[in-house]
Amino acid sequence: MSEPAGGGTVEDTLAIAPAESPDEIRTDARRIAALALPALVVLAAEPLYVLVDTAVVGHLGGTALASLAVGGTVISFCAFLGSVLAYGTTGRAARRYGAGDRAAAVSEGVQASWLAFAAGLVILVGAQFAAGPVVRTLGGSNPDVTHGAIVWLRIAALGAPGLLLATAGNGWMRGVQDTRRPLYYVLGANLLSAALSPVLVYGAGLGLAGSAVANVAAQTTVGVLFVTALLRERVPLTPHTGLLRAQLSGGRDLLIRGSAFQICFVSMTAVASRFGSASLGAHQIAWELWLFCSLLLDAIAIAAQALVGAVLGASQADQARALARRFVRVGLVCGVALGALIAAGEPVVPHLFSGDPHVIAQAHVVWPWFAAMQPAAAIVFALDGVLIGAGDLAFLRNVTLVAGFGAFLPAIWLALALHWGLAGIWFGLTLFVVVRLVGNGARVHRGQWAVTGAVRT
């Protein structure tokens, strides 16, 4: 694909006679579930595989487990970059699809895949040279841990192109309302890796390196599957500089937004650690469960991205607004249900993770905040999905920066200064959710986000 001739825009280039129109875009509860449930399985597959891999490596001893933790932190950052790419691609592809041009929607996936492959190669090559300094920065002074982490990271980085290609593939497939094939691809690749890990670690005697090879096998396999799906679409595969620039612009806003999340959450753990080991342990229990709940709610956000983008692409602004209200209701119901389950589990759940009475006591401090914020958090996730689907990325970036740096960080550092303990930290997290709820809610209520057409202008 080349630049448009005669000064035409990217949109002119792609606005060829519309391809087959998609079936009427359904936005009922059954359609929402049909998109959200497979997306949930895809989201859960990677964390579940990590748990299996951690259990396998854990039997090699504490040193190997520590090495995996350090190396895995770097690969997790790659996955974060991939999620940024996927979210940006979903909204753009969904608009094209809703406008009746599936080929143009898939073309968004082609350009996202070029970006993914380029970023994956940079990570792959960079890891071979920078693994040592990065690991020593993260892993402290234990030479055995450092050596293991360097070896693991250099091997695991070979899978970075496949990992990022898979996230790009997830993005465009969600945009064309297809969440079933990603389910099969991701689940199949992770099951392959889960089976390979113990065989390579123990059976082949590769130890920690076997874990890394299993990771590479899964990521490369799933990357190839998504590229094969792209090839079957029979669209031009050449890079298009105009589309690449547009995707990078949206990706920049999502990257800034995501980086703000990372800074806030790392700071929260740093503050919790200053209240002692019992507080840090209780915080870790609640935080990991909070992340798991976020995973559940993110499936709703993904369905919102796909459907809102599609109806706006079909120039149905009123339907998009109605859909936004429906997602808010879905989010509220899910959030209330999660909050009730968390509250009911307070007497039991912390004991599943620790037998230390001091940790349990601190967990009881956190639990009311954890349970009470779920309804608001669920609505925020739904609204995030609506606005990402609409391509309102600059607003999302700005409201996250205000909530994070104007509310969350001041609150948790004030909690440290005034010795408020974990209650102060989780008050800060609740404030972070509430500020975003108010900002996103006001934005959606006013309706400026509902810009119609195949491309947001």
Buried (B, 14 or more C-beta within 10 A) or exposed (E): BEEBEEEEEBBEBBBEEBBEBBEEBEBEEEBBBBBBBBBBBBBBBBEEBBEBBBEBBEEBEEBBBBBBBBBBBBBEEBBBBBBBBBBBBBBBBBBBBBBBBBBBBBBBBBBBBBBBBBBBEEBBEEBEEBBBEBBBEBBEEBEEBBBBBBBBBBBBBBBBBBBBBBBBBBBBBBBBBBBEBBBEBBBBBBBBBBEBBBEBBBEEEBBBBBBBBBBBBBBBBBBBBBBEBBEEBEBEBEBBEBBBEBBEEBBBBBBBBBBBBEBBBEBBEEBBEEBEEBBBBBBBBBBEBBEEBBBBBBBBBBBBBBBBBBBBBBEBBEBBBEBBEBBBEBBBEBBEEBBEEBBEBBEEBBEEBBEBEBBBEBBEBBBBBBBBBBBBBBBBBBBBBBBBBBBBBBBBBBBBBBBBEEBBBEBBBBBBEEEBBBBBBBBBBBBBBBBBBBBBBEBBEEEEBBBBBBBBE
